[in-house]
Amino acid sequence: MANFLSYDIPARRTKSARVRTYQRLKGVDFSSDEAQVALQRSPNSLNMYKNYSVELGQCVETRPGFRRQVVFPEKEDNTVYGQLFFENRTKTVTKIQPLFHVGDTLYLWESYPQKADTLDETGQNPGLSALYTGLCCQDSAMMVFDGKVYILDGAHYLCFDGETVQEVKSLALTPTTYIGRDPLGGGTQYQQRNLLQDAFINTFLSDGKSQDYYLSMTDIDEVVRVEVDGRTLSADEYTVDAEEGRVTFTNVPPAPQTPGQDTVLIEAKKHTDGYAARIETCRVMAVFDNRLFCAGNPETPNVVYFSQRNDPTYFGEITYETDGKEPTAVVGFMRIGSQLAAIKEESQQEATVFLHQPVETNIELSPKSYPADQGLSGLGAAGRRMCLNFLDDPVFLTTMGLKAIGKLSIASERSIEHRSSLVDGRLVNEKGLANAQLCAWRGYLICLVDGRMYLADSRQTYVQAATGHTEYEWYFWDNIGVYDGSGAFRPAVSVLAYKDQLYIGTDNGVVLTFNTDRINDDSGELSAEAYTDDGRPIFWCWTTPFDALGQPNRVKRDNKRGGVLELKSMSHGQVKGKVRTNRAPWKEFVRVDGGYFDFTDLNFADLSFATEEKSLVSFQSKQKRWVKKQLMFYGDEAGRPGGLYAITMEAFLAGYYR
């Protein structure tokens, strides 16, 4: 028999597949290369967030749009510098009075909650009242204290009582500086002079003999009032020597019937240059320990002034604290438990955070002081309006990102921690960073910078491996503002959250509110009309990392059946897709209508009978011979939102990259 050689016929080589699923999506990462971003994050997401009022934020979806609520009369400077919603409470009713500092004017939104977005033929808005004109054209501070609104703009200290606006110095308490004073002087110092009030009172214990009574101050401006035994004397019953500070009675005041009782009262005035300006030129304030604290005076930038207890009209001569020796300005306050943190500008030589603790002095003249227990070194705040206790996380914005006053595990000592590593690549390079503003809304910390918003999510945190500090996941919104009649974009420059609504003010006198109240039904989902910005489309997108599927040395080819999108079913929802590789630029490859049928928000031109909460949609990107690939899912049409739960793609491995 012939001998035959035998061979093993090799089996057909099978394709090696790689499946990539992007799920449990988190937020953006602007600080890493697109190829190094974690799979749950996006290197370029825009105008998306997690809506925790629906589905507990399981997907990322299009942010709500906004609409005009208030339009202010045109002026040379029409920037919305400040906002406050004042809850004016009486025994029977609470009246909401929204206040706006626009240009040099303080306005009251009279027609609230009805919008006031139209000017009449004279250029005025009938839904507004101008309460005060002459404010500084710069950001101001407004604070409610004991049922009134107090305002500091850098030149004025004002009070709004629900009806009128007055300068606080016209309301300021007149202190009784000395009691038990002999006609020739002495007595007990009882109250400090009020920086906001020229007037002061001395009370005297009459000896029944003296005609001349000497005040505690010389070179007075005038005597305002003289009383003897409770009776106010007329001007012809005494004479005044202003230089000596002496009042001479025509008739000798009698000795008191009750021994030791003061029976003579003299009220006089003496103006001291710069006293009222110490408070009026401040631009930051806070309520703490039933007192009003303020700072930011350019002449005394590192000094913190505080009022007397329960009286923001009374600032004493010696009720202040000095934070550090270097004259860097205090630009913000935050309450942290039983302490008040004063945040200063950046300093290269000393601490920038000072923690003030109330201390009983047992001194009648000044019963409490607020020394800084310790100073924390590090970067200071980049400007005013950048300090906020965000859900018990005291944070402030610096030129290097968002910082927080944290706690070390040892001895509970305070430390400065970082919170914004994922967005620092853009945030710290914002040209308008010095004018940014922080605001808390729906569990998000919002940082507004010239029409852009950075949102830190309090429900999504992680531990930064390099520092061991807890940081936030972030989202990024753009194009927050309006277009004027010439087509120029006018960005939002101020932000305020009130009763779950977010109000934003632009630099041309428009107040906008986000459409979070335009809800279809009990599901909490927004209607399609909520997804426009002042009538304009919202461009939104989620971009995956530039992904090599863990094999940067291998060439890949798409599996035509391997792409699946898990979408949120939304009213008139729509998602478009683009793809790029290391060999090919961006190219659109898919368009999906992901809407569900909803009789309350029906548009027959875009009819879909999907009713489930999630929609699975296959897609084909048809890319060949790529090493790295990136997908973008987006929308750019008015009223067409989108939501993403997960993205899956599959590719076959080919040869090695050469």
Secondary structure, DSSP 8 states (H G I E B T S, - for coil): ---------------EEEEEEEES---B--SS-TTTS-TTSBSS-BSEE--TTSGGG-SEEE---EEEEEE----S-B-EEEEEEEEEE-SS-EEEEEEEEETTEEEEETTTTS-B----TTS--TTEEEEEE---SS--EEEEETTEEEEE-SS-EEEE-SS-EEEGGGT----EEEEEEBTTB--EE-S--BTT-SEEEEEE---SS--EEE-S-SS-SEEEEEEETTEE--GGGEEEETTTTEEEESS-----SSTT---EEEEEE---TTHHHHHHT--EEEEETTEEEEE--TTSTTEEEE-BTTBTT--BTT-EEE--SS---EEEEEEETTEEEEEEB--SSS-SEEEE--EE---SSS-EE--EEEEE-S--BSSTT-EEEETTEEEEEETTEEEEEEE-SSTT-EEEEE--TTTHHHHTT-TTGGG-EEEEETTEEEEEETTEEEEEEEEEEEE-TTT--EEEEEEEE---EEE-TTS-EEEEEEEEEETTEEEEEETBSEEEEESTT-B-STT--B-GGGS-BTTB---EEEE---B-TT-TTEEEEE-TT-EEEEEE--TT-EEEEEEEESSS--EEEEEEE-----GGG--GGG-----SSEEEEEE-----SBS-EEEEEEE-STT---EEEEEEEEEEEEEE--
